[in-house]
Amino acid sequence: MADPTKVSQKTRITDPQLSDILYIVINPASVPQGGYVELSYLKELILVDHKTRYAEIPVFAPGQEWATGDGKAYLHIPPEFDGMNLVYVHGRVITAGTTGTGDVQIYNVTNSVDMLSTKLTIDSGETGSEDAAADAVIDTNNDEVSENDLLRIDVDAKHTTAAKGLIITLGFQTP
């Protein structure tokens, strides 16, 4: 006879209902009412996926000097990113530029809005935006993306001795 307290001997649910009880414990501290979870609660846990998804955008090849202008690279938003918010932005160069800063804006072409309220900068002699004197700031009023949005990378300023190569990394997360 099957032991109903063992997960391995539970009857398989082939047509789950939101009120069904599942004997799956992901985090015992988050399970209400003594060790079981209603399917509706588990569905909420599954649908609210807070993992950050990243996209890397090569803007300039490793030996290529920066040039200013709009539309130096583009990113098409796939269905998996629909409804997510931009939560992370980073720039990396291969060879540091000198004198002045390299400034980058992320522009949502579909919605006609800048996504950064403070541009991403790479300072003189640095290879990454993480060391910038001023951090890039994501505009929370314009951070959401939808399936098939088109994002554009704009280079608004370059160092006097231009940096070479540029990779922009964007991170998106479900709100």
C-alpha positions as CSV (number, residue, x, y, z in Angstrom):
1,M,0.0,0.0,0.0
2,A,1.3,3.5,-0.9
3,D,2.4,5.8,1.9
4,P,0.5,9.1,1.2
5,T,3.0,11.1,3.3
6,K,5.9,10.3,0.8
7,V,6.1,12.6,-2.2
8,S,7.4,9.7,-4.3
9,Q,4.2,7.8,-3.8
10,K,1.7,10.6,-4.4
11,T,-0.8,10.2,-7.2
12,R,0.2,12.1,-10.3
13,I,-2.0,15.2,-11.0
14,T,-2.8,15.2,-14.7
15,D,-5.3,18.1,-14.7
16,P,-4.3,20.4,-11.9
17,Q,-6.7,22.9,-10.5
18,L,-5.7,26.1,-8.7
19,S,-7.1,24.8,-5.5
20,D,-5.1,21.5,-5.7
21,I,-2.5,20.9,-3.0
22,L,1.1,20.2,-4.2
23,Y,3.6,18.4,-1.9
24,I,6.6,20.3,-3.4
25,V,8.6,22.4,-1.0
26,I,10.9,24.9,-2.7
27,N,11.8,26.9,0.4
28,P,10.3,25.5,3.6
29,A,10.3,28.9,5.2
30,S,8.0,30.3,2.5
31,V,5.5,27.5,2.7
32,P,2.3,28.5,4.5
33,Q,0.1,26.2,6.7
34,G,2.5,23.5,7.7
35,G,4.2,22.1,4.7
36,Y,2.0,22.1,1.6
37,V,1.4,24.6,-1.1
38,E,-1.7,25.3,-3.1
39,L,-1.2,25.3,-6.8
40,S,-2.3,28.9,-7.1
41,Y,0.5,29.9,-4.7
42,L,3.1,27.9,-6.6
43,K,1.8,29.4,-9.9
44,E,2.6,32.9,-8.4
45,L,6.1,31.8,-7.5
46,I,6.7,30.4,-10.9
47,L,5.3,33.4,-12.8
48,V,7.1,36.0,-10.7
49,D,10.6,35.1,-12.0
50,H,13.0,37.7,-10.8
51,K,16.0,36.3,-12.6
52,T,17.9,38.9,-14.5
53,R,18.2,38.2,-18.3
54,Y,21.2,39.8,-20.0
55,A,21.8,40.9,-23.6
56,E,25.3,41.9,-24.9
57,I,25.5,44.3,-27.7
58,P,28.8,44.7,-29.6
59,V,28.9,48.3,-30.7
60,F,32.4,48.7,-32.0
61,A,34.8,45.9,-33.0
62,P,37.9,45.4,-30.7
63,G,40.3,47.6,-32.8
64,Q,37.7,50.1,-34.0
65,E,37.8,53.6,-32.6
66,W,34.6,55.1,-31.2
67,A,32.6,57.5,-33.4
68,T,29.7,59.6,-32.1
69,G,26.2,59.3,-33.4
70,D,22.8,57.7,-32.9
71,G,22.1,54.1,-33.9
72,K,25.6,52.7,-33.5
73,A,24.0,49.3,-32.7
74,Y,20.4,48.0,-32.1
75,L,18.7,45.4,-30.0
76,H,15.5,43.7,-30.9
77,I,13.5,42.7,-27.7
78,P,12.5,39.0,-27.9
79,P,9.2,37.5,-26.6
80,E,11.0,36.3,-23.4
81,F,11.8,39.9,-22.3
82,D,8.2,41.1,-22.8
83,G,7.1,43.2,-19.8
84,M,10.5,43.2,-18.2
85,N,12.3,46.3,-16.9
86,L,15.8,47.4,-17.6
87,V,17.6,47.0,-14.3
88,Y,21.3,46.9,-15.3
89,V,23.5,48.7,-17.8
90,H,27.3,48.4,-18.3
91,G,29.8,49.4,-20.9
92,R,33.2,47.8,-21.5
93,V,35.9,48.9,-24.0
94,I,38.9,47.0,-25.2
95,T,41.4,49.9,-25.2
96,A,40.8,52.8,-22.9
97,G,40.3,56.3,-24.3
98,T,42.0,59.3,-22.8
99,T,40.9,62.9,-22.0
100,G,37.2,63.4,-21.4
101,T,34.5,60.7,-21.2
102,G,32.8,58.4,-23.6
103,D,29.0,58.8,-23.1
104,V,26.3,56.3,-24.2
105,Q,22.5,56.5,-24.1
106,I,20.1,53.6,-24.5
107,Y,17.1,54.8,-26.6
108,N,13.8,52.9,-27.0
109,V,13.0,53.6,-30.7
110,T,9.5,52.0,-30.4
111,N,8.5,54.3,-27.6
112,S,10.7,57.3,-28.6
113,V,12.3,57.6,-25.1
114,D,15.7,57.7,-23.5
115,M,16.0,54.8,-21.0
116,L,18.8,56.4,-19.0
117,S,18.2,59.6,-17.0
118,T,22.0,59.8,-16.5
119,K,24.0,58.5,-19.4
120,L,26.5,55.6,-19.1
121,T,30.0,57.0,-19.1
122,I,33.5,55.5,-19.4
123,D,36.0,57.9,-17.9
124,S,39.5,58.7,-19.2
125,G,41.9,55.8,-18.9
126,E,39.2,53.4,-17.8
127,T,37.9,50.3,-19.6
128,G,34.6,49.9,-17.8
129,S,31.6,52.0,-16.7
130,E,31.8,50.5,-13.2
131,D,34.6,53.0,-12.4
132,A,32.8,56.1,-13.7
133,A,32.7,59.2,-11.5
134,A,28.9,59.3,-12.3
135,D,26.9,56.1,-12.4
136,A,24.4,55.5,-15.2
137,V,20.9,55.9,-13.9
138,I,18.0,54.0,-15.4
139,D,14.9,56.1,-15.9
140,T,12.2,54.1,-14.0
141,N,9.5,55.9,-16.0
142,N,11.0,54.5,-19.3
143,D,12.5,51.2,-18.3
144,E,9.9,48.7,-19.4
145,V,10.3,46.8,-22.7
146,S,7.8,44.9,-24.8
147,E,8.1,42.2,-27.3
148,N,9.5,43.6,-30.6
149,D,10.6,46.9,-29.1
150,L,13.7,48.2,-30.8
151,L,16.5,49.6,-28.6
152,R,19.2,51.8,-30.0
153,I,22.7,52.5,-28.7
154,D,23.6,56.2,-29.1
155,V,27.2,57.3,-28.6
156,D,26.9,61.0,-27.5
157,A,30.5,61.7,-26.7
158,K,33.9,60.1,-27.2
159,H,37.3,60.6,-25.6
160,T,39.7,63.1,-27.3
161,T,41.9,60.0,-28.0
162,A,39.1,57.7,-28.7
163,A,38.6,54.4,-27.0
164,K,38.6,51.2,-29.1
165,G,35.9,48.6,-29.0
166,L,32.7,48.8,-27.1
167,I,30.3,46.1,-25.6
168,I,27.1,47.2,-23.9
169,T,25.5,44.8,-21.5
170,L,21.8,45.3,-20.6
171,G,20.0,43.4,-17.8
172,F,16.2,42.9,-17.8
173,Q,14.0,41.6,-15.0
174,T,10.4,41.0,-14.4
175,P,9.0,43.7,-12.1
